[in-house]
Amino acid sequence: MIGRTVAVLAVVAAVALAAVLVVVLLGGDDDGPDDAGAPTGLAAAVASAPPGSQRLLWTDWGAVRAELGLDLDAGSGGADVQQLLDRGYEADLTSASALLSSAVVMQQDFGFSPATLDWELLAQSPSAASITMRLGGGVGTDEVAERLAALGYEAPADDGGLWSSDAAEDAVTATVTPELAFVGLDDERGLVVASDSSAGAEAALAAVADPPTGDDAAPVPPDVVRTVGDAVSAVLYSGAEACGSLAMSQADPSEQSAAQSLVARAGEVSPLTGFAIAALPGGQVRVAMGFETSETARSDADTRAVLASGPAPGQGGDFSDRFTLDDVVADGDVVRLDLTPVEGTYVVSDLSSGPVLFATCS
């Protein structure tokens, strides 16, 4: 943390550097962290999420294919794409994707799919949802535009506008997710954005061109994002969304009572400022929880370690049935939990929605 701050200050003013990093990492070839501690592709993508995003779901499709040992390209057939999906599911690497039910059709008709994409970020807010996808595998935005036209999408009237499926004779969204109803292409960065509403797609397209700052920035703390920065897949929440979506209030009354007793014995818990759970290369899982202060994080680390080692009310059994808790570390205002999944379990998909006791806010 300190080393990164020093490096940033030594090079250029923080605001200018952040802008350069977002452009390079959204449009360049290297999505991983460098030796100076620069943000990863995930960090840059989250920083360019539409304003108001509260839940972000990340899938690094290049990393998924690498983990599975699959070498696919634009010419791969539907059976190859289905194998990617099936093996990715078994490895618990694809539960964050919004494209699973559409992937085979996308490969055949849209010219891109999880077989060739570098990565995908689904952003959800109370008013809209959108998908930002970085093209890979030699596929460019010109080729995507040709495929959209062939499918019957109405071309945008102006450069930088949206392709709309409303005019298509055959309902495009009958065979793919409704999130592909409106599509925007960012030629400079090699990005495709999509949404089931024109407003959602426009917001996503504007955000990648001019990343939000200040109050409009994605409300997942940067330190939480950096903690899971090399994630193969991840689910990230704002603090308010985490305290609602992961809350024990979603459990049955008897399980809520059991949870309250467990928390009372474990120690005090504080509200979260952000939450992320991620599948890492090699099969490990990492959880990051943000807090208001480093003091709060240190205090909560002990409590969260106890809760993550015991019963799992609302889900059944114990957390030890799902994973081994390897490390719990307070780093600044973030608590990091490193988990080793038990063979045959689906830790990311199981614990990315509530109730999750060790992520409780009260």
BAVO-521303 format. One record per residue: x, y, z of N, C-alpha, C in turn. Coordinates in steps of 0.2 Angstrom, whole numbers, plus 5000, padded with zeros to 4 digits. Layout:
REM BAVO-521303
XYZXYZXYZ...
***
This chain:
REM BAVO-521303
500449945000500050005000500450065000500950075005501350135005501850134999502050074997502550074991502150104985501550084984501150104978501050184978500950204984500850284985501450314983502050294986502650324984502750324977502650274974502750264967502350314963501750314965501250364961501450434962501650454968501850524969502550544966502950494965503550504962503550514954503050484951502950494944502550554942501950564944501550614942500950624947500650684946500050694951499550634950499250624956498850564956498250564951497950614950497350624946497550604939498150634937498350624930498550554929498850524934499050454933498450404932497950424937497350374937497050374930497050434927496750444920497050404915497750404915498150364910498050294911498050274918498050194919497350174916496850204917496150184915496150174908496450224904496550214897496950154894497550154898497950094896497650024897497450024903497149954905496549934903496149984900495549964897495649944890496149974887496249964880496849934878497349924882498049894881498049824881498649794881498649724881498849684887499049724892499249694899498749714904498349664906497849674911498049664918498649634919498949614926499249674929499449664936499749714939500549714937500849774938501549774936501949784942502549784942503049784948502949844952502649904949502549964953501949964956501549914956500849904959500349944956500349944949499749984946499149944946498549974945497949934946497849884940497549834942497449774937496849794932496749754927496149764923495549764927495449724932494849734936494749804939495349824942495249894945495049944940495349944934495249994929494449984926494249924926493549914924493049934929493249924935492749944940492750024941493350054940493350124940492950154934492850114929492450144923491750114923491550094928490850064928490350124929489750114926489250174926489150204933489050264934488850294940488250264943488250254950487750224953487750144954488250114951488350044951488450024958488049974960488149944967488349874968488249834962488449764962488849754955489449734956489849724950490049644949490049614943490149544943490749544937491249514939491849514934492049444932492149434926492449374923492949384918493549364920494149374916494149304911493849314905493849254901494449224899494949274898495649254896495949204901495849224907496049184913495649124914495049124913494649064913494849014908494949034902495248984897495948964899496349004902497048984904496948934909496548944914496448894920496248824918495848824912495548764910495948734905496448764902496948744897496548734890496148784889495748784883496048844878496148824872496348874867495848884862495448934862494848944858494949004854494649014848494649074844494049084841493949134836493349154833493049104829493449054827493248994822493048934826493048934833492848884837492148864836491948804837491248784836490848794842490148784842489748784847489948734853490148674851490348624855490948644860491348674856491948704860491748754865491348794863491048854868490748814874490348764872489948734878490448694882490948674880491448644884491748694889491848754886492148804890491648824896491048824894490548844899490448784905490448724902490348664907490948654911491548664909492148654913492248714918492048774915492048834919491548834925491048804924490548794929490748744934491048694932491348644937491848664941492248714938492848744942492648804946491948824946491648884949492048944947492148954940492449014938492049054934491349034933490949074928490349094931490149094937489549104940489349184940489949224939489849294939489649324932489649274927489549304920488749304918488649354914487949364912487849334905488349304902488349284895488249204894488149164900488149094899487649064895487049094895486549064891486549084884486949134883487049164876487649154872488149114876488749114873488849074866488449024866488548984859488249024854487649054855487349094849487849154848488049184853488549244852489149224847489449164849489949134845489749134838489149104836488949094830488749154826488349194829488049254826488349324827488649334833488849404835489649414833489949354832490649364830491149364837490849364842491249364849490849334854491249304859490849274864491349254870491249224875491749204880492249164877492249134871492749104868493349144866493149214865493649254863493749324867493249334871493249394875493849394880494149454881494649464886494349454893493849504894493449504900492749534899492449524905491749554905491549574912491249634912491049664919490249684918489849644922489149664923489049714929488749774927488649824932487949834933487749824940487049834942486949894946486449934945486249984949485449984950485150024954484450014955484050034949484350074944484050094938484150064932484750024932484949994925485449944927485549894922486149854922486449854915487149844915487449844908488049794909488249774903488849734902489449774898490049774901490549804897491049744895491249734889491649674887492249704883492749674884493349694880493549634875493549654869493649604864494349574864494349514861495049484861495049434855495549394855495549344850495549364843495849434842495849454835495249484832494749484836494049514834494049594836493849634831493849704831493149724831493049794833492349824833492049824826492449834821492249834814491849774812492149714814491849644813491249644817491249664823490649664827490049704824490249764821489749804818489449764812489849734808489549694802489049644805489249604810488849554812488149584815488149644819487549674821487149694815487449714810487049734804486649674801487049624801486749564798486249534802486249544808485749514813485049564813485149624810484549664809484549724814485149734818485149784822485149854818484849904821484849964817485450004819485850024814486450064815486350124819486850154823486750214826486750274820486350324822486350384817486950424817487350424823487950454824488450414826489150434825489650394828489650394835489750334838489750334845489050324848488550314844487850294846487750224847487150204848486950134850486650094844486850034843486549984839485849964843485349964839484649944843484449884839484149834843483849774841483149774839482849834841482149844840481849834833482249854828482049844821482149774818482449734822482649664819481949624818481949594812481349554810481249504815481749464817481749414821481949444828481649424833481849454840482549424842483049464842483649444844483749424851483349454855483449434862483049374864482749344859482349284860482849224861483449234858484049184858484649204863484649264865485149284869484949324875485349344880485049384885484849454883484249474886484049544885484549594885485049584889485549634890485949654883485849614878486149624872485649664867485149694870484649724866484949794863485349824867485649894864486349884865486749894860487449884860487849944858488349964861488850014859489549994858489850024854490550004852491050054853491550044857492150094858492750064854492850094848493350074844494050084847494150144850494750164853495050104858494550084862494750034868494649964866494349954860494149884859493549854863493149894865492649874870491949874867491549824869490849824868490449834874489949874874489449884880488749864878488349844882487749824881487249824887486649834885486149834890485449824888484949804892484249794890483849864889484249914891483949984890484450024886484150074882484650124879484950164884484650184889484950224895485550184898485450124899485950084902486550074898486450064891487050064887487350124886486950184886487250244885487750264891487450254897487850264903488450224903488450164901489050124901489550144896489350164890489750194885490150254887489750304890489950364892490550354898490350304902490850294908491550264906491550224901492150194898492550254895492250294892492550354888492850404893492450414898492550464903492450444910492850404913492750364920492450414925491950394929491650434934492150454939492150504943492550524948492050554954492350564960492050594965491450554967490850584968490250554971489950504966490150514959489850474954490250404953490850404956491250344955490950284958491150224955490850164958490950154965490450144969490550144976490850084980491350044976491749994979492350024981492650024987493250054988493850034984494250074982494850044978495249994981495350004988495749954991495449884992494749884992494449814991494549784985494449824979494549804973495349774972495749814974496449794973496649734977496349724982496449664986496349594982495849604978495649544973495849554966496349594965496449624958496649574953496949514954497049464949496549414949495949434950495349384950495249354944495049294943494849254938494049274937493749274942493049294943492949324950492449374950492349404956491649434956491349444962490749484964490949534969490749594967490949654972490349694973490249714980489649754982489949824985489449874984489549934988489449914995489649955000489449945007488749935009488349975006487649975008487349915004487549894998487249834995487449774998488049775001488349715004487949705011487849755014487449745021486749735020486449735014485849715012485749645009486149635003486149575000486449515003486949525008487249475011486949465018486449505020486249515027485949445029485949435036485649375039484849385039484649445038483949455038483549415032483949395027483649355022483549275025483849265030483749195033483149185037482949125038482349105042482449135049481849145052481949175059482349135064482349075064482749025068483449035067483649045060484349045058484549115060484149165060484349235062484549235069484149205073484249195080484949165082485049105078485649075079486249115077486149155071486749205069486849255074486349285077486449335082486849305088486749245090487049215096487849205094487949185088488649175085489049235085488649295083489049355082489149385090488649375094488749395101489349365104489449295103490049265106490749275102490649295096491249305092491549375093491149425094491449495096491049545092491249605092490949655088491049655081490549675077490549685070490349755068490649775063490549845060490249845053489949895051489649895044490249895039490049865033490549865028490549925023491149945021491149995016491149965009491249905008491349865002491449795003491349754998491449684999491549654992492049604992492149564986492349494988492149454984492349384984492549364977493149324977493449314970493849244970493749214964494149154962494849184960495349154962496049174960496349114956496849134952497149084948497449024953497348964951497648914955497048884959496448904960495948874963495848904970496248954972496048984979495549034978495249054984494649104984494849164989494749224988494949274992494349324993494249345000493649385002494049455004493749505002493949575004493449615007493449635013492949675016493249745018492949795016493149865018492849895024493149935028492949965034493150045034492750075038492850145039493650165041493950135045494550145048494950085048495650095049496150035050496050005057495850045062495650015068495049975068494549995065493949955064494149885061494549895055494749835052495149785056495549805060495949765064495549725069495049765072494549735077494149685074493849705068493349655064493749595062494349595060494749545058494649485062494749495069494649435074493949405074493449455074492749425074492649395067492849415062492649385055493049315055493649315058493949245057493549195061493349215067492949165071492249145067491949195065491349185061491449135055491949145051492149105045492349035047492449025053492748955055492148915058491548945059491048905062490448885058489848885061489248865058489048915053488648895048488448945042487748945042487348975047486648985047486449015041485848995038485549015032485848985026486348945027486648905021486648835023486748815029486748745032487448725033487548685038488148655039488648705042489248695041489848745044490248765038490548825039490948855033491548805032491748765037492248715036492048665031491448655030491248605025491348635018491448695017491548725011492248745009492648765015493248795013493748785020494348785019494848795024495048875025494948895030495148965031495948975032496348995028497048995028497349055032497149115029497349175032496849235033496849265039496449325040496949385041496949435037497449495038497049555037497249605042496949675041497549715038497349735032497849785029497549845028497749895032497449965031496749955033496249985029495549975031495249915028495549865025495349805022495449745026495049705027495149635030495149585024495649545024495749495018495649425021495249385018495149315020495349275014495849225015496149185010495849115012495449085007495149025008495348975003495348905005495548855000494848815000494548814994493948774994493948694995493548664998493448594999493348564992493648514990493548484983492748474982492548494976491848484974491348534977491648594980491148644983491248704978490748744979490648804974490648864979491248884981491248934986491049004984491349024978491149094975490449104974490149054970489449054969488949054975489249014980488849004986488849064991489449094991489449154996489449224992489249224986489149294983488449324984488049284987487349314989487249284996486749324999486649305006486149245007486049235014486449265019487149235020487649275022488349255023488549285030488549235035488649265042489249305043489849285040490449315041490549385038490049405033489949465030489449515033489149485039488649525042488849595044488349645044488549715046488249735053487949685056487649705063487549635067
***
